[in-house]
Amino acid sequence: MKNIAAGTGAATVAHTVLSLGSVNENYELFLDTLSKQLWIGGKVGDHNYLERRVDSWWKTMKGRKYIFNPEETAKVKDNSDTEVKLFFKADDGASVKNKPITLIKEDGKWKVLSLTA
């Protein structure tokens, strides 16, 4: 997979991001799913602090299983056509915790704005 098709829904983008992270494969595609807002100048690598945070997300997702949690997601009242917060159950083998992922619509595509890996 080299890119995510235009018109792909937020939940599918979130699933893709979490799947890429859980096996730590295709880092370039993972970076392509991130919002420009995560980078000071609007492109990957424009700020070391943000790059370290993104690298941390990537590293902490490895080996975890993620399952969509519709009950927790339904509690979010301010989801809109341009920004959504979805919850996934993350299982690292030792514990299962709810993990939020926030996506925004940017240039007509859903992009990750924040992720608690």
DSSP file with accessible surface (Angstrom, degrees, kcal/mol):
  #  RESIDUE AA STRUCTURE BP1 BP2  ACC     N-H-->O    O-->H-N    N-H-->O    O-->H-N    TCO  KAPPA ALPHA  PHI   PSI    X-CA   Y-CA   Z-CA
    1    1 A M              0   0  143      0, 0.0    28,-0.1     0, 0.0     3,-0.1   0.000 360.0 360.0 360.0 127.4    0.0    0.0    0.0
    2    2 A K        -     0   0  196      1,-0.3     2,-0.3    27,-0.1     0, 0.0   0.633 360.0  -2.6-108.3 -22.1    1.5    3.3   -1.1
    3    3 A N        -     0   0   99     30,-0.0     2,-0.5    29,-0.0    -1,-0.3  -0.975  69.2-103.2-158.8 171.2   -1.3    5.7   -0.2
    4    4 A I        -     0   0   22     -2,-0.3     3,-0.1    25,-0.1     4,-0.1  -0.900  47.1-111.0-103.9 128.0   -4.8    6.0    1.2
    5    5 A A    >   -     0   0   64     -2,-0.5     3,-1.6     1,-0.1    -1,-0.0  -0.223  33.4-101.6 -60.8 143.7   -7.5    6.6   -1.5
    6    6 A A  T 3  S+     0   0   79      1,-0.2    -1,-0.1   103,-0.1   103,-0.1  -0.343 109.4  34.6 -59.1 144.0   -9.2    9.9   -1.6
    7    7 A G  T 3  S+     0   0   75    101,-0.4    -1,-0.2     1,-0.3     2,-0.2   0.422  80.1 147.1  87.9  -1.7  -12.7    9.6   -0.1
    8    8 A T    <   -     0   0   33     -3,-1.6   102,-0.5     1,-0.1    -1,-0.3  -0.490  49.9-114.9 -68.8 135.0  -11.6    7.1    2.5
    9    9 A G     >  -     0   0   35     -2,-0.2     4,-2.3    -3,-0.1     5,-0.2  -0.199  19.3-110.1 -70.6 161.0  -13.6    7.6    5.8
   10   10 A A  H  > S+     0   0   12      1,-0.2     4,-2.8     2,-0.2     5,-0.2   0.893 116.6  52.5 -58.3 -43.8  -12.1    8.6    9.1
   11   11 A A  H  > S+     0   0   41      1,-0.2     4,-2.7     2,-0.2    -1,-0.2   0.906 109.7  49.0 -64.1 -38.1  -12.6    5.3   10.7
   12   12 A T  H  > S+     0   0   78      2,-0.2     4,-2.5     1,-0.2    -1,-0.2   0.908 111.0  49.7 -68.2 -40.8  -10.8    3.5    7.9
   13   13 A V  H  X S+     0   0    3     -4,-2.3     4,-2.8     2,-0.2    -2,-0.2   0.942 111.7  49.3 -61.6 -44.7   -7.9    5.9    8.0
   14   14 A A  H  X S+     0   0    0     -4,-2.8     4,-2.5     1,-0.2     5,-0.2   0.933 110.8  49.5 -60.1 -46.4   -7.7    5.4   11.8
   15   15 A H  H  X S+     0   0   76     -4,-2.7     4,-2.4     1,-0.2    -1,-0.2   0.913 111.8  49.5 -58.0 -43.1   -7.8    1.6   11.4
   16   16 A T  H  X S+     0   0   24     -4,-2.5     4,-2.8     2,-0.2     5,-0.2   0.937 110.7  48.9 -63.1 -46.8   -5.0    1.8    8.8
   17   17 A V  H  X S+     0   0    0     -4,-2.8     4,-2.3     1,-0.2    -2,-0.2   0.934 114.3  45.3 -58.7 -47.1   -2.8    4.0   11.0
   18   18 A L  H  X S+     0   0    5     -4,-2.5     4,-2.3    -5,-0.2    -1,-0.2   0.874 112.7  50.9 -68.9 -35.0   -3.2    1.7   13.9
   19   19 A S  H  X S+     0   0   68     -4,-2.4     4,-1.4    -5,-0.2    -2,-0.2   0.927 110.1  49.2 -67.1 -44.1   -2.6   -1.4   11.8
   20   20 A L  H  X>S+     0   0   21     -4,-2.8     5,-1.7     1,-0.2     4,-0.9   0.923 114.5  46.5 -59.1 -43.6    0.6    0.1   10.3
   21   21 A G  H  <5S+     0   0    0     -4,-2.3    -2,-0.2    -5,-0.2    -1,-0.2   0.867 104.8  59.2 -68.4 -35.9    1.8    1.0   13.8
   22   22 A S  H  <5S+     0   0   29     -4,-2.3    41,-3.2     1,-0.2    -1,-0.2   0.846 119.5  29.1 -66.6 -30.9    1.0   -2.4   15.4
   23   23 A V  H  <5S-     0   0   80     -4,-1.4    -1,-0.2    -3,-0.2    -2,-0.2   0.470 102.9-131.7-103.5  -3.2    3.3   -4.2   12.9
   24   24 A N  T  <5 +     0   0   40     -4,-0.9     2,-0.4     1,-0.2    -3,-0.2   0.921  59.0 136.5  51.2  50.5    5.7   -1.2   12.5
   25   25 A E      < +     0   0  130     -5,-1.7    -1,-0.2     1,-0.2    -2,-0.1  -0.959  51.2  21.5-125.5 147.8    5.6   -1.4    8.7
   26   26 A N     >  +     0   0   64     -2,-0.4     4,-2.1    -3,-0.1     3,-0.4   0.951  59.6 176.0  66.3  56.5    5.4    1.2    6.0
   27   27 A Y  H  > S+     0   0   59      1,-0.2     4,-2.7     2,-0.2     5,-0.2   0.848  76.1  59.8 -58.7 -37.0    6.5    4.2    8.1
   28   28 A E  H  > S+     0   0  140      2,-0.2     4,-1.7     1,-0.2    -1,-0.2   0.911 106.6  45.6 -61.9 -42.1    6.3    6.5    5.0
   29   29 A L  H  > S+     0   0    3     -3,-0.4     4,-1.0     2,-0.2    -1,-0.2   0.914 110.4  55.0 -67.2 -40.5    2.6    5.8    4.6
   30   30 A F  H >< S+     0   0    0     -4,-2.1     3,-1.2     1,-0.2     4,-0.4   0.948 108.3  48.6 -54.8 -48.5    2.1    6.3    8.3
   31   31 A L  H >< S+     0   0   15     -4,-2.7     3,-1.4     1,-0.3    -1,-0.2   0.877 105.9  58.3 -60.9 -34.8    3.7    9.8    8.0
   32   32 A D  H 3< S+     0   0   78     -4,-1.7    -1,-0.3     1,-0.3    -2,-0.2   0.706  99.1  59.1 -69.4 -19.1    1.4   10.5    5.0
   33   33 A T  T << S+     0   0    4     -3,-1.2    79,-3.2    -4,-1.0    -1,-0.3   0.546  88.1  98.9 -84.8  -6.6   -1.6    9.9    7.2
   34   34 A L  B <  S-a  112   0A   9     -3,-1.4    79,-0.2    -4,-0.4    10,-0.1  -0.589  79.5-108.4 -88.3 145.2   -0.6   12.7    9.6
   35   35 A S    >   -     0   0    0     77,-3.1     3,-1.7    -2,-0.3     4,-0.2  -0.314  18.8-125.8 -65.6 147.6   -2.0   16.2    9.6
   36   36 A K  G >  S+     0   0   96      1,-0.3     3,-2.0     2,-0.2     6,-0.4   0.761 106.6  75.2 -61.8 -24.9    0.2   19.1    8.4
   37   37 A Q  G 3  S+     0   0  132      1,-0.3    -1,-0.3     5,-0.1    76,-0.1   0.690  82.3  67.1 -63.7 -18.0   -0.6   20.7   11.7
   38   38 A L  G <  S+     0   0    5     -3,-1.7     2,-0.4    74,-0.2    -1,-0.3   0.592  97.2  62.5 -76.9  -8.8    1.7   18.3   13.4
   39   39 A W  S X  S-     0   0    9     -3,-2.0     3,-1.5    -4,-0.2     5,-0.1  -0.972  80.8-136.6-122.2 130.8    4.7   20.0   11.6
   40   40 A I  T 3  S+     0   0  121     -2,-0.4    -1,-0.1     1,-0.3     7,-0.1   0.891 105.9  33.4 -53.1 -47.0    5.6   23.7   12.2
   41   41 A G  T 3  S-     0   0   56      2,-0.3    -1,-0.3    -3,-0.1     3,-0.1   0.341 119.3-102.5 -95.6   7.3    6.1   24.4    8.5
   42   42 A G  S <  S+     0   0   30     -3,-1.5     2,-0.3    -6,-0.4    -2,-0.1   0.597  92.2  86.0  86.0  10.0    3.5   22.0    7.2
   43   43 A K  S >  S-     0   0  141     -7,-0.1     3,-1.6    -6,-0.1    -2,-0.3  -0.993  88.2 -82.6-142.7 153.3    5.8   19.2    6.1
   44   44 A V  T 3  S+     0   0   68     -2,-0.3    -5,-0.1     1,-0.2    -8,-0.0  -0.186 111.9  20.9 -53.1 133.2    7.4   16.2    7.7
   45   45 A G  T 3  S+     0   0   32      2,-0.2    -1,-0.2     1,-0.0     3,-0.1   0.474  80.2 124.5  89.4   4.8   10.6   17.0    9.7
   46   46 A D  S <  S+     0   0   58     -3,-1.6     2,-0.3     1,-0.2    -2,-0.1   0.573  78.4  27.7 -76.4  -6.7   10.0   20.7   10.1
   47   47 A H     >  -     0   0   77      1,-0.1     4,-2.2    -7,-0.1    -2,-0.2  -0.884  65.6-148.5-156.5 123.7   10.3   20.6   13.9
   48   48 A N  H  > S+     0   0  112     -2,-0.3     4,-2.5     1,-0.2     5,-0.2   0.858  97.2  55.5 -61.3 -39.4   12.3   18.1   15.9
   49   49 A Y  H  > S+     0   0  129      1,-0.2     4,-1.9     2,-0.2    -1,-0.2   0.951 111.5  43.5 -60.8 -47.2   10.0   18.1   19.0
   50   50 A L  H  > S+     0   0   17      1,-0.2     4,-2.4     2,-0.2    -1,-0.2   0.890 111.9  54.2 -66.5 -36.5    7.0   17.1   16.9
   51   51 A E  H  X S+     0   0   59     -4,-2.2     4,-2.7     1,-0.2    -1,-0.2   0.917 107.1  51.0 -64.4 -38.9    9.1   14.6   15.0
   52   52 A R  H  X S+     0   0  150     -4,-2.5     4,-2.1     2,-0.2    -1,-0.2   0.897 109.4  50.9 -64.2 -38.2   10.1   13.0   18.3
   53   53 A R  H  X S+     0   0   88     -4,-1.9     4,-2.2     2,-0.2    -2,-0.2   0.938 111.2  47.5 -65.0 -44.2    6.4   12.8   19.4
   54   54 A V  H  X S+     0   0    0     -4,-2.4     4,-2.3     1,-0.2    -2,-0.2   0.926 111.4  50.9 -62.8 -43.0    5.4   11.1   16.1
   55   55 A D  H  X S+     0   0   48     -4,-2.7     4,-2.5     1,-0.2    -1,-0.2   0.891 108.3  53.3 -61.5 -37.2    8.3    8.7   16.4
   56   56 A S  H  X S+     0   0   62     -4,-2.1     4,-2.3     2,-0.2    -1,-0.2   0.917 107.3  50.6 -64.1 -43.4    7.1    7.9   20.0
   57   57 A W  H  X S+     0   0   21     -4,-2.2     4,-1.1     1,-0.2    -2,-0.2   0.952 111.5  49.4 -56.1 -49.1    3.6    7.2   18.7
   58   58 A W  H >X S+     0   0   28     -4,-2.3     4,-0.7     1,-0.2     3,-0.5   0.924 112.9  45.4 -58.3 -47.8    5.1    4.8   16.1
   59   59 A K  H >< S+     0   0  147     -4,-2.5     3,-0.6     1,-0.2    -1,-0.2   0.869 111.2  51.5 -68.2 -36.7    7.3    2.9   18.6
   60   60 A T  H 3< S+     0   0   58     -4,-2.3    -1,-0.2     1,-0.2    -2,-0.2   0.657 102.2  61.0 -79.8 -12.3    4.6    2.5   21.3
   61   61 A M  H X< S+     0   0    0     -4,-1.1     3,-2.0    -3,-0.5    -1,-0.2   0.740  76.5 114.8 -82.0 -21.0    2.1    1.0   18.8
   62   62 A K  T << S+     0   0  136     -4,-0.7   -40,-0.2    -3,-0.6   -39,-0.2  -0.196  84.3   7.2 -58.2 131.1    4.2   -1.9   18.0
   63   63 A G  T 3  S+     0   0   60    -41,-3.2     2,-0.3     1,-0.3    -1,-0.3   0.421  98.9 123.2  82.5  -1.5    2.8   -5.3   19.0
   64   64 A R    <   -     0   0   49     -3,-2.0     2,-0.4   -46,-0.1    -1,-0.3  -0.663  54.0-139.7 -93.6 150.0   -0.6   -3.9   20.2
   65   65 A K  E     -B   91   0A 149     26,-2.0    26,-2.5    -2,-0.3     2,-0.5  -0.903  16.7-157.8-104.8 136.1   -3.9   -5.0   18.9
   66   66 A Y  E     -B   90   0A  30     -2,-0.4     2,-0.4    24,-0.2    24,-0.2  -0.963  11.6-179.7-120.7 129.3   -6.5   -2.3   18.2
   67   67 A I  E     -B   89   0A 117     22,-2.1    22,-3.7    -2,-0.5    -2,-0.0  -0.992  35.5-108.9-127.5 129.5  -10.3   -2.9   18.1
   68   68 A F  E     -B   88   0A  68     -2,-0.4    20,-0.3    20,-0.3   -57,-0.0  -0.264  24.5-151.6 -56.8 136.6  -12.8   -0.1   17.5
   69   69 A N     >  +     0   0    6     18,-2.9     4,-2.1     1,-0.2    18,-0.4  -0.827  17.7 176.5-114.5  90.2  -14.8    0.8   20.5
   70   70 A P  H  > S+     0   0   63      0, 0.0     4,-2.3     0, 0.0    -1,-0.2   0.839  77.1  58.7 -66.3 -31.2  -18.2    2.2   19.3
   71   71 A E  H  > S+     0   0  123      2,-0.2     4,-0.6     1,-0.2    -2,-0.0   0.937 111.1  40.1 -63.6 -46.6  -19.6    2.6   22.8
   72   72 A E  H >4 S+     0   0   55      1,-0.2     3,-0.9     2,-0.2     4,-0.4   0.902 114.8  52.9 -70.2 -39.4  -16.8    5.0   23.9
   73   73 A T  H >< S+     0   0   15     -4,-2.1     3,-1.8     1,-0.2    -2,-0.2   0.887 101.1  61.0 -63.4 -36.9  -16.8    6.8   20.5
   74   74 A A  H 3< S+     0   0   71     -4,-2.3    -1,-0.2     1,-0.3    -2,-0.2   0.747  93.9  65.3 -63.5 -21.3  -20.6    7.4   20.8
   75   75 A K  T << S+     0   0  131     -3,-0.9     2,-0.6    -4,-0.6    -1,-0.3   0.659  76.8  99.1 -75.6 -15.5  -20.0    9.4   24.0
   76   76 A V    <   -     0   0   26     -3,-1.8     3,-0.4    -4,-0.4     9,-0.1  -0.626  50.8-178.1 -76.1 117.8  -18.1   12.1   22.0
   77   77 A K        +     0   0  183     -2,-0.6    -1,-0.2     1,-0.2    -3,-0.0   0.638  69.9  58.8 -94.0 -16.2  -20.6   14.8   21.4
   78   78 A D        +     0   0  131      2,-0.0    -1,-0.2     7,-0.0     5,-0.1   0.225  67.1 131.3-105.8  18.9  -18.5   17.3   19.3
   79   79 A N        +     0   0   55     -3,-0.4     5,-0.2     6,-0.1     2,-0.2  -0.434  34.2 173.9 -63.8 143.9  -17.6   15.0   16.4
   80   80 A S        -     0   0   55      3,-3.2     3,-0.1    -2,-0.1    -2,-0.0  -0.749  49.3 -84.6-139.8-173.4  -18.3   16.9   13.1
   81   81 A D  S    S+     0   0  141     -2,-0.2     3,-0.1     1,-0.2    -2,-0.1   0.607 128.3  35.0 -72.7 -12.5  -17.9   16.6    9.4
   82   82 A T  S    S+     0   0   84      1,-0.3    23,-2.5    22,-0.1     2,-0.3   0.502 122.8  33.4-120.6  -9.8  -14.4   18.0    9.7
   83   83 A E  E     + C   0 104A  93     21,-0.2    -3,-3.2    -5,-0.1     2,-0.3  -0.949  60.6 174.1-150.3 130.0  -13.1   16.6   13.0
   84   84 A V  E     - C   0 103A  20     19,-2.5    19,-2.8    -2,-0.3     2,-0.5  -0.980  19.4-153.0-135.8 148.1  -13.7   13.3   14.8
   85   85 A K  E     - C   0 102A  80     -2,-0.3     2,-0.3    17,-0.2    17,-0.2  -0.992  21.1-174.8-118.6 121.9  -12.4   11.6   17.9
   86   86 A L  E     - C   0 101A  15     15,-2.7    15,-2.3    -2,-0.5     2,-0.4  -0.878  13.3-141.8-116.4 150.1  -12.6    7.8   17.8
   87   87 A F  E     - C   0 100A  28    -18,-0.4   -18,-2.9    -2,-0.3     2,-0.3  -0.913  15.6-176.0-115.3 141.8  -11.8    5.3   20.5
   88   88 A F  E     -BC  68  99A   1     11,-2.1    11,-3.4    -2,-0.4     2,-0.6  -0.957  28.5-121.8-129.5 146.8  -10.1    1.9   20.1
   89   89 A K  E     -BC  67  98A  91    -22,-3.7   -22,-2.1    -2,-0.3     2,-0.5  -0.823  29.9-158.2 -86.8 124.2   -9.3   -0.7   22.6
   90   90 A A  E     -BC  66  97A   4      7,-3.2     7,-2.1    -2,-0.6     2,-0.6  -0.918   6.4-166.7-108.4 126.4   -5.6   -1.3   22.6
   91   91 A D  E     +BC  65  96A  58    -26,-2.5   -26,-2.0    -2,-0.5     5,-0.2  -0.948  14.7 174.7-115.9 113.2   -4.3   -4.6   24.0
   92   92 A D        -     0   0   67      3,-1.9     4,-0.1    -2,-0.6    -1,-0.1   0.271  60.6-101.3 -98.5   9.9   -0.6   -4.9   24.7
   93   93 A G  S    S+     0   0   73      2,-0.4     3,-0.1   -28,-0.1   -29,-0.0   0.072 118.7  57.1  94.1 -24.2   -0.9   -8.3   26.2
   94   94 A A  S    S+     0   0   93      1,-0.4     2,-0.3     0, 0.0    -1,-0.1   0.706 117.1   3.9-107.6 -30.1   -0.7   -7.0   29.7
   95   95 A S        -     0   0   41      2,-0.0    -3,-1.9    -5,-0.0     2,-0.5  -0.984  57.4-134.6-152.9 160.6   -3.6   -4.6   29.7
   96   96 A V  E     +C   91   0A  88     -2,-0.3     2,-0.3    -5,-0.2    -5,-0.2  -0.987  32.9 169.6-121.1 123.0   -6.5   -3.3   27.6
   97   97 A K  E     -C   90   0A 117     -7,-2.1    -7,-3.2    -2,-0.5     2,-0.4  -0.961  38.1-108.1-133.4 151.9   -7.1    0.4   27.5
   98   98 A N  E     -C   89   0A  66     -2,-0.3    -9,-0.2    -9,-0.2   -11,-0.0  -0.650  35.4-167.0 -77.3 130.7   -9.2    2.8   25.5
   99   99 A K  E     -C   88   0A  29    -11,-3.4   -11,-2.1    -2,-0.4     2,-0.2  -0.978   7.6-146.2-122.9 122.6   -7.0    4.8   23.2
  100  100 A P  E     -C   87   0A  24      0, 0.0    16,-2.2     0, 0.0     2,-0.4  -0.586  11.2-171.0 -86.8 150.0   -8.3    7.9   21.4
  101  101 A I  E     -CD  86 115A   1    -15,-2.3   -15,-2.7    -2,-0.2     2,-0.5  -0.990   9.1-155.1-136.5 127.2   -7.3    9.0   17.9
  102  102 A T  E     -CD  85 114A  14     12,-2.6    11,-3.3    -2,-0.4    12,-1.7  -0.916  11.9-173.4-107.2 130.1   -8.4   12.4   16.6
  103  103 A L  E     -CD  84 112A   0    -19,-2.8   -19,-2.5    -2,-0.5     2,-0.3  -0.930   4.2-165.7-122.2 145.6   -8.7   13.0   12.8
  104  104 A I  E     -CD  83 111A  12      7,-2.8     7,-2.9    -2,-0.4     2,-0.6  -0.927  28.5-111.9-125.9 154.2   -9.4   16.2   10.9
  105  105 A K  E     + D   0 110A  97    -23,-2.5     2,-0.4    -2,-0.3     5,-0.2  -0.779  41.3 175.6 -86.6 122.0  -10.4   16.7    7.3
  106  106 A E  E >   - D   0 109A  23      3,-3.4     3,-1.9    -2,-0.6    -2,-0.0  -0.991  67.5 -13.5-133.2 121.4   -7.5   18.4    5.5
  107  107 A D  T 3  S-     0   0  127     -2,-0.4    -1,-0.1     1,-0.3     3,-0.1   0.872 130.2 -54.2  53.4  37.2   -7.5   19.1    1.8
  108  108 A G  T 3  S+     0   0   53      1,-0.2  -101,-0.4  -102,-0.1     2,-0.3   0.472 121.4  97.9  81.3   1.7  -10.5   16.8    1.5
  109  109 A K  E <  S- D   0 106A  84     -3,-1.9    -3,-3.4  -103,-0.1     2,-0.4  -0.928  77.9-110.9-123.8 149.3   -8.8   13.8    3.2
  110  110 A W  E     - D   0 105A  31   -102,-0.5     2,-0.3    -2,-0.3    -5,-0.2  -0.632  41.3-179.6 -76.9 128.6   -8.9   12.5    6.8
  111  111 A K  E     - D   0 104A  28     -7,-2.9    -7,-2.8    -2,-0.4     2,-0.4  -0.961  31.6-105.5-130.6 149.2   -5.6   13.0    8.6
  112  112 A V  E     +aD  34 103A   0    -79,-3.2   -77,-3.1    -2,-0.3    -9,-0.3  -0.567  33.1 173.0 -76.3 128.0   -4.5   12.2   12.1
  113  113 A L  E     +     0   0A  37    -11,-3.3     2,-0.3     1,-0.4   -10,-0.2   0.752  69.4   0.9-101.5 -37.4   -4.2   15.2   14.4
  114  114 A S  E     - D   0 102A  48    -12,-1.7   -12,-2.6     2,-0.0    -1,-0.4  -0.995  58.8-173.8-153.0 154.0   -3.5   13.3   17.6
  115  115 A L  E     - D   0 101A   7     -2,-0.3     2,-0.8   -14,-0.2   -14,-0.2  -0.986  17.8-153.7-150.4 128.9   -3.0    9.7   18.8
  116  116 A T              0   0   70    -16,-2.2    -2,-0.0    -2,-0.3   -59,-0.0  -0.904 360.0 360.0-102.4 100.0   -2.6    8.2   22.2
  117  117 A A              0   0   15     -2,-0.8   -56,-0.1   -18,-0.1   -59,-0.1  -0.300 360.0 360.0 -78.4 360.0   -0.7    5.1   21.3
